[in-house]
Amino acid sequence: MSRSTTSGPFTGGCACGAVRYRCDGEVEFAFHCHCRKCQRATGGGHASIFAVQRDETEISGEIKYYEQGSDNGAKTYTGFCPTCGSPLISKTARFPERLYWHVASLDDPSRFAPKFVVYEESAHAWDYIDPALSGPSK
């Protein structure tokens, strides 16, 4: 996240308010993902995501999950609000202790500051990638 704000609380939810969450822990990492799964989940060129520990997150309301394979073949679950359809969260069988929240679901998305990009090879030419975030050493 940005500035010195890498710990919670972070609050957010869906567009209609049926789903709300609060993360009280540290942000493990923040990034842009250009994989096809994220492109489809967001309807754009990438997803902007921050990762936190599941046990430091409180969720109220129902989240509907859609299971699919990621670009690397891992089983993943994309979570949406069943009322308004807002994409909210992803989780994976590979790292069950971690939740990946979509930045657009934050009450204050200005706190987000990505540190790297993943699946850059799947990025579309029209979706700008900040050179400071790009490359294998990031």
N, C-alpha and C positions, 0 to 999 in steps of 0.2 A: 504494500500500500504506500501511500506517499508521505512526505514529510517525515516526522518521527513517529507517525501513527501506524505501527505495525501490530499493535495489540488491541483487543476489544475494549469496550463492546462495539460490535458491528451489528446493526439492525437492518432488517429489510423485509421484503415480502413481494407478493404478486400485485398486479395492477388493481384488482378488485378488493384486496385486503383479506380475502378468505384464508390465505397462508401468510404467516409471519414467522420470522426467525430472529434469534439473537445469538451471536458468537462472542464468548467472553475470553477466548484464548488468543494466542499469537497466530498471525498469518504465517503459514509455513512458506508459501511462495505465491507470487502473483505473475500472471503471464497472459499472452494471447495464443490461442490454439487455432490453427488453420486446417485441421483435419475435416474430412467430409461430414463426419458425425456432428461436429460443432457448427459447421456451416449450415447444415440442415436444421439443427436445433434452434439456431438464432435467426435463420432466414437472411444471413449476411455472409460476409467473407471470412469471418472468424468469430470466436467467442472470447471475451475478456473474462478471466476467471481468477479467483483467489481460493487457496486451499487452506482448510482448517481441520482440526481434529473433531471427529464426530462427538466425542464425549464432552466437548466444550461448547456444544451447540444445542440450543433449545428450539424446537419447531412446534408451532401450533397450526392446526388446520391440516387438511388432507393434501398430500402430494401424490399425483398419479405418475407412475414410472413406466417408461418404455424401455425394454431390454433390446440391446443390439450389440454387434461387435464393433470395436474401434478399428482404426486403420492398422494397428499392430496385432489385431486378432483377439485382444482381451475382451471379455464380457463386460459391458458397461450398461448403466441405467441412467437415462435422462429423465429428470423430474419436472413436471408441469403442474400448474394449478388446474384442476379439472373444471373449475367454473369459468375462468377467463382465458385459460390457455397460456399464460405467461410462462416462458422457460425460466426455471429457477436454479436447478442444481444438477450435478452429475455425481455419480459414484461408480466405483469399479470393484469387481470381485478381487482384483489383484491387490488393492489397498483398502480393505473394508473399514479401516479406522479413520479414513479421511473423507471429507466432503469437499466438493468443488462447486462453489457458488458463482453464479453469473453476476457480474458486476452491476448490470442494469437493474438487478433486484435490490441493490442497496438503497437505503434511505438517503445516503450521502455518497453517491458514486465518485465524487471529487477526491475521495480518500484513496482511490486506486492509483497505483503507479506500477506498471508492469516492469518486470526485470528481465524477461526473455520471451522468445517466440518458439513454439513447437510446431512441427509439421509444416515448416516454411515451404517445403517442396510442393505442398498442396495449395499454396496461396494463389489467388487469382491476380493477374497483372493489374487489375483495377483496385485492388485492396492494398493500400500503402502499408509498407513495413518500415518502421523506424530503423535506420541502419545501426543505431546504438543498441538495439535489442537483437539484432540479427547475428547469425553466425554460430559455428559450433562451440566456441569458447564461452558462450553466454549461458 
